[in-house]
Amino acid sequence: MKFTSKLFTIIALVFAGIGMAQNPLINFPAISPDGQTIAFNYQGDIWTASVNGENPRRLTVHEAYDTKPVWSPDGKHIAFISERFGNNDVYVMPVTGGMPKRLTYHSASDVITDYTADGYILFSTRRNFVQVEREGETHIISEDGGTPKRYLDATGFDAALSPNGKFVVFVKGSCRLEREAYRGPANRDIWLYDIKNDNYTKLTDYDGNDFYPQWGDNNTIYFQSSRSGKYNVHQLKINDSGAKTGAVSQITDFIDMGIFSYQISKNGTDLIMTKGNTIYVVNAKTKAQKNVNIDIASDYRFDPVVHKTFSSNVSDIAISPNGKYAAINIRGEIFVRETAKDKKRTVNLTKSSFRDTDATWLNDSTLLFISDRDGQKDVYLVKSDNDNESDIFKTLKHKIERITKTTDDENNLVLSPDGKSIVYNLGRGKLVVANIDSKGKMSNKKTLLDGWATPSGASWSPDSKWLAYSLSNLDFNSEIYIHKADNSSTPINISMHPKQDRGPVWSPDGKKLMFSSNRNNSDYDVWFTWLTKADWEKTAEDWEEDTDDSKEKDKKGDKKDDKTKKDKKPKVKPTVIDFDDIHERQVQVTSYVGGEFGQLFSKDSKTIYYTTGNGSRGDAETESDLFKIKWDGKDRKALTTKSTRPSNITVDKKRSKLYLTKRGSLSSINLSNDKSESLSFSAKMDIDYNIESQQIFNEAWKAINDGFYDPNFHGQNWESLRKKYEPLALNASTRTDFQRMFNWMLGQINASHMGLYRVETREDLQRERTGLLGVEVEPTSNGNLKVVSVVPTMPGDRSSSQILLGDVITSVNGNALNKSTNVYEFLEGTANEKIYLEINRGGTSKEIVIRPKSSNRAENYNAWVKERKRLTDKYSNGKLGYIHIQGMNWTSFERFERELTAAGLGKEGIVIDVRFNGGGWTTDYLMAVLNVKQHAYTVPRGAAKNLETEQTKFINHYPYSERLPLASWTKPSIALCNQNSYSNAEIFSHAYKTLDIGTLVGVPTFGAVISTGGTGLIDGSYVRMPFRGWYVKATKENMELGPAVPDIVVYNNPDDKAKNRDTQLKKAVDELLTQLK
């Protein structure tokens, strides 16, 4: 067997990790109160070892990911979090081992932040107090169990109680911790809560991230900060009243790489931290440090190599010219299956750890494909390596040959109908056409296009002389072009429309070019262009006569000798195109709601096959299925139903059978009778997860390298970052840790909209779902639960199951509540099911039948908005309306339009709030609404008795609703933004200010504006891809790291919410009222 040097390196790394793991990637180490033992995460479990690294011992063993150990003050227990039931819960176990005790049962994620001296655990979660905020809420629970309660009236993270119990230190801010170089409004800062005096103090005001605050003693707080350029441990001091004293001092001084995490022992002296794959113990007083080397010899909970058999997950289909075989792509490998229904056997043609895609039949015995097996994507060929058996399916030996060897990636192979030419993408913007012989040798290569934009959907004309493709301009308008394959003429734009036109498909008779366009109400529809003026000019009657003539010719043809017909090759007519005014010869075929996308024509070119799905930016509920329709829009018929999500659609050379996947499973449809058949298969492959991790890293790194919007990577050296982080990622003991290391590398670029997501972790866990009542409770002395708040419109607020403030819940479904029971344990699995509660209301027992919900997100959001409306009405004395825009999406825009009347009717002005708005795309719709200028007014009959004397009474009225496609607002407005206004909400804030629509109030926005997409990876994970930068035209400023700065900057207090205040909103209302005077 021949190995490439890269493959050999990967295998060497893998075998080096078998047996004894030296310098393993340890996560979240914590040091015991006596400074002698460390607890840490490794292989997804909790371990301990001596402080010198000796005697490593696994405490937990579970498929779930157990992490973030925290020592009890007496050193006898370790608390940690685990996703054993589908989300992180808090557990505690003896340091000597044993069965962990589960403390929290809610299906929200719980993250432990402190283990107090009196045996309580603080944790961050999201229950009812957090409504729109990006930060969590802090709860407290006894180590003995019971129902937790909310501990702080402010949102935040990382809460820790001072040893004397007087103060809580915590963090506010929501920037991702991986963004070590972030400087901006969403940074994390350290705050202090004075329990006795009920007040909050901001301790740090550095514009980067300060987080993980921990107490050294009653007057010393340690925290992690990037203020030195890299993450290091820092220290600040407070006096006995909680006031900060002196300057922040730096404890560690790492400059090559920041630390990932740290903890300080309860003894207040010993700090432990990780930097890369190295553990350090640092004396907080003297700053002396030493390395801790841990050698771990252990088995692993999952097999490194897994034999998998796939019966679905097909991502591509190619049918051989003779129609006998289907090449299918599964998890980066290419298989071949016979197309006969009952033939389930498959043959793996490529068998590699690399990504093999784009299977394209060169002939019946040779398959072309794209592979990155030599470092970047090139064209390869696979065929039989047996002189006595050329059939690629039947042979036992296969030979793979490299066809191209370029520095840029090849992609999207499309063979011409005559099999003599091939077109493909090269790099970002090149479209290359070449001649190709039966052995795969390319010649006469010609570059048709070479630009910044990637041409997509390249399609050959039936005579193999022309190419059609879609291409975007710098305004991101995608058009359809026709290009002579020999490059003898310039490409012609045949769609000529300012909306998106995509997916060109030629009809077999060469008369029509189909495409999909969203030019009507942003819904994609099927269109086609008549290629000749003569066909365009024909009437319906002409086409009917042509059909009759064609049927007559077919009848005569049937009488000819069958042998003569078989021996005669069908002659391909030259494709004739009249380019004069070709853009005016467009015909709309479909016009349904949601989106239709043309896929192919029938053999006679009279029927169009298309798929449906919500391709619009609206919120139409549309099933995704396959349909057929005549080119004139008649005789529509569904070929699949019940939203099968058809994709990878292709057809055999005779156009007798259509092949597709339905939710990843292979099927075929006989085009003569529309009969569908499921083509089951069994595809076997071995997945070496260690080697595959290298492939995932390669793909994700290269995707960012080729696609990130800034070719200078925000001043970072992307190659150097790879050298630093790749060994760490490949040394990770779980895919979760691999993902974490990759995301730390991404964080060094300091950009928004980035991340590696959905890696395969192989965990098979139980999934619990808590039934939610919509009440916040606090345990009483006996463990019963007192209701302290009720969320409007949640089950506890319904007239049939109303729970009141002050009610005391004593049991759930017959389970009595006491100091050791957790109410959420009894609410597991009760969503949408009736249960009964026993409550005590004013000394009287009462039974309530209630149906919990599975989510409270919408209700919490609506409650937050309702409170802002109430406050606006209060602050303005009823003069102003209030609208919150939840997201920059169609649903929120429709709500905004509705609220212009519901909240703005009869008001003198309106407050528009984009705080906590996560972004989207609707800024320009909102600008269109807010920039309307009235140029006339109207007076209807019956409104005035005398137009001469009364017409000026109507000067502020205009029939906007019948004259504009969108709503309008012409009265004064003011806008609110904050550090959690993100992406398109920031574009709105910039536009609102620079276009001088009104005054912008609040806090500068996040500074996170990049257009983003995503690149799928071999295991089904994906890496987000910021591909386009945004700049403010008036200032030339990059909105990425360039926040929208309000005209009036004002901050809310941490406890504003709990005290039913909104300082920012109050300021906005006061300012607009002043402007109205």
Secondary structure, DSSP 8 states (H G I E B T S, - for coil): ----HHHHHHHHHHHHTSSEEES---EEEEE-TTSSEEEEEETTEEEEEETTS-S-EE----SS-EEEEEE-TTSSEEEEEE-TTSS-EEEEEETT----EE----SS--EEEEE-TTSEEEEEE-SSS-SS-SS-EEEEEETTEEEEEEEEEEE-EEEEE-TTSSEEEEEE----TT-TT--STT--EEEEEETTTTEEEE----SS-EEEEEEEETTEEEEEE-TTSS-EEEEEEE-TTS-EEEEEEES----SS--SEEEE-TTSSEEEEEETTEEEEEETTT--EEEE--EEE---SS-SEEEEEESS---EEEE-TTSSEEEEEETTEEEEEESSTT--BEEES---SS-EEEEEEEETTEEEEEE-TTSS-EEEEEEE--TT---TTT-S-EEEEE----SS-EEEEEE-TTSSEEEEEETTTEEEEEEE-TT--EEEEEEEEESSS--EEEEE-TTSSEEEEEEE-TT--EEEEEEETT--S--EE----SS-EEEEEE-TTSSEEEEEEEEETTEEEEEEEESSHHHHH--HHHHHHHHHHHHHHHHHHHTS-HHHHHHS-----------TTGGG-EEE----SS-EEEEEE-TTS-EEEEEE---SSS-------EEEEETTS-S-EESS-S---EEEEEE-TTSSEEEEEETTEEEEEETTTTEEEE---BEEEEEEHHHHHHHHHHHHHHHHHHH-S-TTGGG--HHHHHHHHHHHHHT-SSHHHHHHHHHHHHHTT--SS--EE------------B-B-SEEEEE-TTS-EEEEEE-TTSGGGSGGG---TT-EEEEETTEE--TT--HHHHTBT-TTS-EEEEEEETTEEEEEEE--BS--HHHHHHHHHHHHHHHHHHHHTT-EEEEE---BSHHHHHHHHHHHHHTTTT-SEEEEE-TT---BS-HHHHHHHHT---------TTS-S-HHHHGGGGTT---HHHH-SS----S-EEEEE-TT--THHHHHHHHHHHTTSSEEEES------EEEEEEE-TTS-EEEEEEEE-B-TTT--BSTT-----SEE----TTTTTTT--HHHHHHHHHHHHHH-
